Structure formats: C-alpha cells, structure tokens
C-alpha cells in the first residue's frame, strides 16, 4: 500500500511538473509576438548591416508600440546564397566541429573568432529588443558526410540521420531519427549554442507541413527547456495539419496556418476561412500564425518578385491589420523598416488596433460568406465590445450589423478605432460603408 501511494505521489508530482513547464513556456509569449523578419525583403541573403538598420528603426519608432523581435531568416550560415531560388549548386556552408551551422562571417562580420551571433544579439538587447533566427529541421547533410561528432554523445552525425522525408525544397538537412543515441543530444547541442548567443526566438522550418514531425517537435521542445533560456518557438511552414492542433498548441508558441503569404488579394481573402478554422486552437502563449506581413518595401533580394512597395491597396492593408488583430495572430513585419512611409508606420503602430491584438478575449467570427465577414471580441482592459467588419467584394458597399443579434446593446455608442473618432449613438443596426476589400474596426459601448 505504501509503495502504491508513493507511485501515485510521484505520478502526481510528474504531472504537476509537466503542467508547470507547459505554463512556463507559454508565458514567454503571453501576447502574440510582434517583430520583423528578413525573409520578405532579403530572402536568404540578409547581412548584419541590414539587420542592424531594421533594429535601429524598430527601436526608434516601434518599440514603444510593443514591437520587439528581430528575426534573421533562412540560411544565415551560407556565404554565397542568392535571391529568387537558393544556391544549391555550390553553397559555401559555415559549420563547427560538432556539426552545428554558424553564421557566415562575410555576411555577419561580428561573428568572427567563434563569437557566433552573440555580438549581434548583444546589440539588439542593448536596444531593448529581442533576437531570433530561422533554422531547418534535422541535421546538416554536410555534417553527415563528414561524420562529425555530436556534442554530449558518443554518436556521430552518421548515426542519427535518415534520408527519408528530406525537405523537398531545400536540401541542406537530413531527418533526425527519433530515439537514436545522439538524436536528442544533437538538438540539445544546437540550442545550447543558441542560448549562449542570447537567442530569444527560433523559427523552425520544414517541421509542420506537409508532414507534421511530432517527435522532432518534442525533441526541440525538450532541448529549449533544457537551456533554461526563454526561447519562443515558432513552427513552419503551413498549413499545419489541423488534426495536430492540440499537439502543436502543447509544444509551440506559434505555428503557421498557411504557406508563404505574399501581397495579393487572393491569399489575403482566403485567410477568412483559415482563421475561422483555427480560431478554436488559440490560447494564451499558443498562437496560430497567419504568416508574415508583406507590407512596406519588400522584394529587395527576395524569393518572390522584385523591389517594390507592397502591392496591397491601402484598404487591403487595413483589412490585413484588422483581421490579424481581431484573430490575435502574431505580427511579423516583412518590409524593410527604414523604407517605411508615414502611412505604413501609422498602420502598424495604431494603439487602438494593437490594443485589440494584445488585450482582447472571446475573439470569434460571427458571420462569414463570400461577400462579407464580421468578427467580435471583448476588451480585457475596458468595458464594451469590439466589432470588425470586412467587405470581401470588388465594390464599396454598406455592411449592415444587427447589433442585438451579435450580443451588442440595442442602443450604444460606436468609436472607429482606426481614426479614434466617436461615430455617435446607434440603435438596432449599424451600417458602415466599407470600401472594396476594406475593413472597419470599432469599439461598441453601452448607453
């Protein structure tokens, strides 16, 4: 009997410990992460100078609005990469003795002397910002070919890899076989290195779609937890299989709901169905991710298109920011920040709109058809209720909202959150005129 009680006690303790760990890492992203990512501007070619220029801009103009992450996207370990397709012909990889990719000194000069990304992370931290990188799932092919040792294990890279399920669009990595001696240790070793650099955010690609690698996600979660550093985990690409919603919510801070999102109306319009599908899986610290915001000046050395200001109309940009905010998606800005015009800066720093993103609950779609959509939410910091109205058609049109049908007071005061203007008192219905592909976002208060 005594032994049985001990077993139960240890089981409860283990369950409590797991619950505590889960709670802890979700608190690292208590609100949807907001930052900048180099992909939409620079593809796999961004340099340290460009990263710092974006960080300087964010620190000066956006930090006070809650923007904080600076993320270096794909292939920072390749010296001679290119835009509009990866250099897979003769990539010049940078890798250490334990098979861990390290930054290209040609692109990131402060990494010289084995310093890695620590000097860059220190620079960002000095600005009050946080540092992130992109990595690929698995172990480098070059580490396998060279039979490099795994730190913390007697195994080598050759002992833990499989060519099965290798990424189809980039061939830098092989799959890591779960359960092999050295597999967990390899993930431990890379996150130990990243933590020593001062990493705050990691986006792991080829992890969640088209194949959902549950066991590798779990290895990554363990490796991050082991470091003791608060490294927010983002899984990519999308769409993450919705059947794995509970698993990804349990192990990651954010996960992609779509494939790469660019600046044209069709994929933006598709987000109404995508976000409705994923709405039930949002939880504090676990955020379905609508992907980066292709706003401002993009395409400088990117994979899609040439240098340009976003092709979205201003109304479409309002729709994007309104929908992402009422859904509470992470916001990762894709444009080159120093090239922002006043409109773009105002779009991403509107305090009323960002309050919907960061301080709301019970967010949900209440109407969605081919012509219009309506979402509601409740503020957590003030009385009233939020209302978002969208026009999905090619023409300006009135969108009638029967207030009582959606839980609003029959008589109320409505404030336009984009402009801050009080529109007046309304009874029964509220019928704003919404521009083609446009949106309205409102605070609805009682009598």
N, C-alpha and C positions, 0 to 999 in steps of 0.2 A: 504493500500500500504506500509506504514511504517513497519507494522508487517511482511509483506511478505519479505521485504528487510532484516529485522532482522533475519528472519528464514534462508534466503539464506546465510547471512553473517555467522551465527553460523554453518550452514552446511559446508560451505567452510572452516571455522576455524577447525571444527572437522576433515574434510578430510585432511587438512594440518597437523594437529597434528598427525593423524594416519600415514600419509606418513613419517613424521619426526621420529616417533617411529620406524617404519619399517626400515628406513635408519639407524637410530642409532644402532639397534641391529645387523644389517648386517655388520656394520663397525667393530664390535667386532671380526670378523673373516674375515678380508679383504683379506687374502690369506688362502689357505687350512690349517687347523690346523695340527700341527706336534707334536707328542708326543709318550709316552709309556703307554701301558695298561697292567695290570697284568693278564688278562684272559688266554692268550696262555701259560704262564708259570705256573700260580698258581691257575687257576680256582677260586673257592670261598674261598680260604684258605690263601691268601697273608697276611703277617704280616708287622708291622711297620718297622722292621729292614730291610726286603726285599725291601720295598718301598723306604726307605732312601738310600739303596745301589744303586738302579737304578737311583735315583735322583742325587746322588753324581757323578755317571758315566756320566749322561747326562750333568750335569753342567761342568764337566771337558773336555769332548770330543765332545759334540754335540751341545751345546747351541749356540756356535758361528756360526753354520750352520743353525740356525733357529728352532731347536727342543726346545720345551718349556713346554709341558703339561705332567704331571704325573697323571695317572688316576687309582684309586683303583676300580677294577671291583666288581662284584656281591657279595652280602651277607656279607659285612663287619660288619653287625650287628648280625651275628651268631657266637657264640663262638666255636661250635663243628661241623663245616661243614667238608666236605671231598671231595676228588677229585673223578673223574670217576663216577659222579652222586651226586646229592645233598642229604644232610641228611634231609629228611622229616619225619623221624621216631620220633626223639626226639630233634628237633632243640632248642638250647638254645638262644632265642631271647634277644636282648637288646633294650628296648623301654622306652621312657619317659612318663610323666604323661599326655601328650597331644597326645599320640598315634603316636609319631614320632620315627622311628628307630634311634638308636645312636650306635656309634662304640663299638665293643667288647673290653673291657679293657685288656682282656687276650691276644688279638692279637695286640692291639694298646694301649700300656701302657700309653702314654701321654694323652689319652682321660679321664683318671681318674679324679674324682672330678667334673664331669659335664662339662669338657672342650671340649668334642666332638673332632672334627678333627681340631680345631683351632691351637693347638701346631704343628701338622704335616704340616698344611698349612703355618704357620709362618716359619717353617724350609725350606719348598720349596721356599717360597717367598724370604727368605734370600739368596738363591742360584740363584735368578733371574729367577726362574721357576714358573709355574702356576699349580694349584691343581684342580683335577677333581675326581668325584665319579660316580658310576653307581647306579641307583635306578630302582625299578619296578613301573610301572603304578599302581595307585589305593591306597587303604588304607589297612593297615595290618589286616589280619584276627584276630590276637590276640587283636588288638585294638577294633574290633567289639565285640568279645566275652566278653571282659572286660567292654564294654560300656564306653570307655574313652572319656573325653570331647575334643572338638575341640577348640583350642585357637582362640579367636576372634569371637566366636559364642556361642549361647545358645544350639546348637545342639551337639549331641554325635556321635561317630563313627557308632552307630546302626542306626542313622537317614539318613545316606547318602550312604549306600552301597547296592550293588546288587551282588548276586552270578552268575548272567548272564554274560557270556563271561569271566569267570575267566580264567587266564592263564592255559594252558593245561600242560606245562612242569615244572612249579614251582607254588606251591600253598600258597605262603606267603601272597598274597593280594586278596582283593575283588575289583570289579569295583566300581568306584565312580560315582554316578548318577548325571549327569549334571543338573543344575537348582535347586537342593535341597538346602534349607537353610543349610549352613555349608560346602557344596562341594567346592566352590571356596575358602572358608576360610581355609579348610584343606590344599589345595595346597599352599595358601598364607603362612600358618604356617610353612610348611616344608622348603620352600625357604627362609623365614625369618631366620630360624635356620641356613640353609646352608650359607646364606650370612654372618651371624655373625661369622661363622667359617673362612670365607675368600675364599669361593668357586669361581672358575673361569670357570668350565666346568662341565656339567652334561649330562650323557648318560642315557636316559630313555627307559627302555626295555618293551617289550610286548605292544608297543604303536602303531607301524606302520604296522605290519604284524603278522599273516594272516588277522587280522582285523585292519583297519585303524580307530583309535579313534579320529576323527577330533575334537570333542568337548573337550576331555581331553587335546589334544594338545593345544587348545586355552586357556584352564584354566591354563596350565603350562606356556604358553607364558605370560599371564597376571600376574601370580604370580612372574615370573622372573622380568618382567618390574617393578613391584611394589617395589622390593627390592632396586632399584637404583644401583645394582651391575652388572657389565658386566659378566654375566654367559653365556657362549656359550652353546647352546642347540643342542644335538645330539639325533636323534630318532633311535630306534632299535626295532626289528630286520628287516630283509629284506626277500624278495624283497618288498619294499614299493610299493603299487599299483601305477602304472604309471598314472592312471586316477586321482590320487591325487597329481600329480606333482606340480601344481600351488599352491595348498593349503600348502603343506609342505615347498615349497620354500618361501612362505609368512610368515611362522611362526617359522621355524627352521634354524639353521646354517648349519647342515649337516644331512643326512638321509641315511640309509642303502639301497644299491641296490641289495644285495644278503643275503642269510642266512650265518651262520658262515662259514668262509673261512679258510681251512687248507692247509697243504703243500703237495699237489699232483697236477699233471698237469691238470687233467680233469676240476676242478673248475677254475683254472687259465685260461685255454683255453676258457672257457665259458664267461669270462669277456670281450672278444672282442665284443660279441653280446650285453652283458649287458651294456657296456659303450657306444656303438653306440646308444642303445635305450634311454639312459639317457642323452645323450650329450646336447640336446636342453634345459634341465632344469637347467644347471649350470648357476649361476650368482654370481657376487661379494658378498661374505658373505653367500652364499647359495650353499652348495657343495654336490652333490651326492657322497656317501661314499662306496668305494669298499671293506670295512671292513679292519680289522687289518692285518698287515704284519707278517705272520708266519715265521719269519726269525731268524737267530741266534739260541741260545739254548732255546728250547721250551719243553713243556710237563712235566715240573718238578713235578708239582702236578695238572695237567690239566684235562680237561674233555675228551680229545681225545689223545690217545697214551701215550707213556712213555717218560722219559727224553731222548732227542736227539738233535743233531743239525738238522736244517731244512732238510727235505727230498728233497727239490728242488735242482736241479743241479745248478751250477753257472750260466749257460746260462738261466735257468728258473728264477733265481733271477734277472738277468739283464732285462729279459722280464717284470717281475713284476714291478720293479722300473721305467723302461722306460714307460710302459703303464700307471701306476698310475700318473706319472709326466706329460705326454702329455695330459692326460684326466683331470688333476688337481683334483685328489681325495685327501681327507685328508690322511695323513700318520700317522698311529698309530702302532708303532713297538710292536711286540708281544714277542720277545725273552728277556731273562734275560740279561740285558745290560752288567753287569760285566763279563759275559762269552763270550762276542764278540771276535771273532778272527779278525786279521787285515783286511781280505777280507770283512767281514760283516761291519766293521766300514767304510771302504773306499766306500762301496756300498751305504751307507745311508748319507754320508757327501760329496759326489761329488758336488762341487759348480756349475759346468756347468749344471748338471742334475737338481739340485734343482732350478736353475735359470729358467728352463723350467716350473717347477711346479709353481713358485711364480711370474714370470714375463713374461707371455705369454697371447695371446688372439687369438680369432678365431680358437680355437683348434677343430679339426674335423677329423673323418675317411674319407679317400678318396677312399679306396679300402679295402674290407673285404670279403675273401672267405675261404674255408676250408683249404687252404694251406698257405696263407699269409695275412698280413694286412699292410696298410700304413696309417699313420696319419700325418697331418701337423698342424702347428701353427705359430704365428708370435710373435717375441720378442717385449716387450714393452720398453726395455731399450737399444736396439741396432738395426742396420739395419740387413736385412736378413730375413730368414725364417727357421723354424725348420722342420725337417723330421725324422719320426720314422718308421722303417722298421722291420717287425716281420716275423719269419719263424714258422708256426704252424705245421710243419711236423716232422717226426722222423729222417730225414736225413738233413745234411748240404746241402744248395742249394743257388744258386745266385738268388737274387730278383731284377728284372730289373725295374727301375723307369724312366719313360719318363718324363723328367723334365718339359718340356713345358706344358704337359697335366695337371700338378698339380700346375701351376702358378709360377714355378721357372724360373729364367732367363735361356735362352738356353745355355749360357756359364757362368759358375760360379765356385767359389771356395768352397770346402766342407771340413768342420772340423768335426772330430769324437769327440763328446762331452764327451764320457766316458774316452777316453785317452787324449784328448786335442790336438791330432795330426792333422795337416793340411794334408789332403789326396791328395790335388792337385787340378788342374783345370779340369773341365768336360764340355763336350758339348753334348747336345742331350739327352743322357741317363747316368744314374749312376746305376751300377750293383754290389752292395756289396755281398760278400759271407756271409751268415748268418748261424750260427750253428743251429742244431736241437733244436727246442723250444727256439731259441735265438732271440736277437733283436739288432738293431743298432740305434743310436740316433745322429743326425747330425745338424750342422748349415750350411745353404746354403747361401752364399753371392754372390753379383753381380760380374761383371767382375773384 
